[in-house]
Amino acid sequence: MKKRIFFYSVLLMSCIIYAQDSMNLWPKGNMPNSKKISLEHIEEHERITQISEPKLLMFFPPKEEQNGTSILILPSGGYQKLTYNLGGIQLAKWYNTQGITAFVLLYRLPNSPDLIVSEQGPVQDAQRAMKIIRHNAKAWNLDKDKVGIYGASAGGHLASTIATHITDFSMIGDDLDNERFIPNFMVLVSPVISLGKFTHEGSKTNFLGKHCSWENIHYYSNEHQVTANTPPTILFHAQNDETVNPMNSILFYEAMLKHNVKGSLHIFPKGEHKIGIYNASDLTDEWKTISTKWLKEMEFIK
């Protein structure tokens, strides 16, 4: 048993050493929505399938290039695993080249046996991470009003959830309770948005369970939760994405138009469900350039 624990500890360190620093989200013994079960960190092929302790990995550009903007990256994985390297760390390094400070969140997955209310675990961790960034903004040379969020696939669902829902599930009675968790902007790539007709069934089942209620389906179908207070959002999708229907992005953008939320929608002819840091299509690869120019035009980057 000791050998097994040591093995998983080494795997956890393999993702942490990529970051300049890391921190636990919750004070020891004060993690909400927890049965207080001691869990192992389980990881294989750079995919985490069980989180022992939610963490925030930090990536800072050189001080001379830091522009005050920051972004929280929520790795994809269908709410079943976390693609923390390709869908997290590599993106964070790219954002650093744009002068943006990046944070990768290792959040609890809904299938964790430690969770009391399964779907609230990822939401609580994402809300807490946003609060941590804002709480430390001065020390980290960040602008509290330029804290964005990036999410792809199921990570896009989690990102759009905390951006469109005002209920705070992360309050634990400490100094961070007063910090705002809603991001100032969103970058969504091939996101799961709806849990209805056009949903990704795997993400929906992993998030809400097989026998979820209509009320929960509607509540977490984030196209229904957009208001005039939803932050500016840019969406990218591929028309030939057979994993997550591009209607997810279209429905969210339609809701943005209805409520006069500033934003942009880009649907590429190719790209499938593989839009990311590396792209087979030259046109699809332009999402990074477009994203940066959009942030400048929206004045989130100086």
Summary of the structure (lengths in Angstrom):
residues: 302
radius of gyration: 18.0
end to end distance: 52.3
largest distance: 56.6
contacts: 1054
relative contact order: 0.12
helix: 34%
strand: 18%
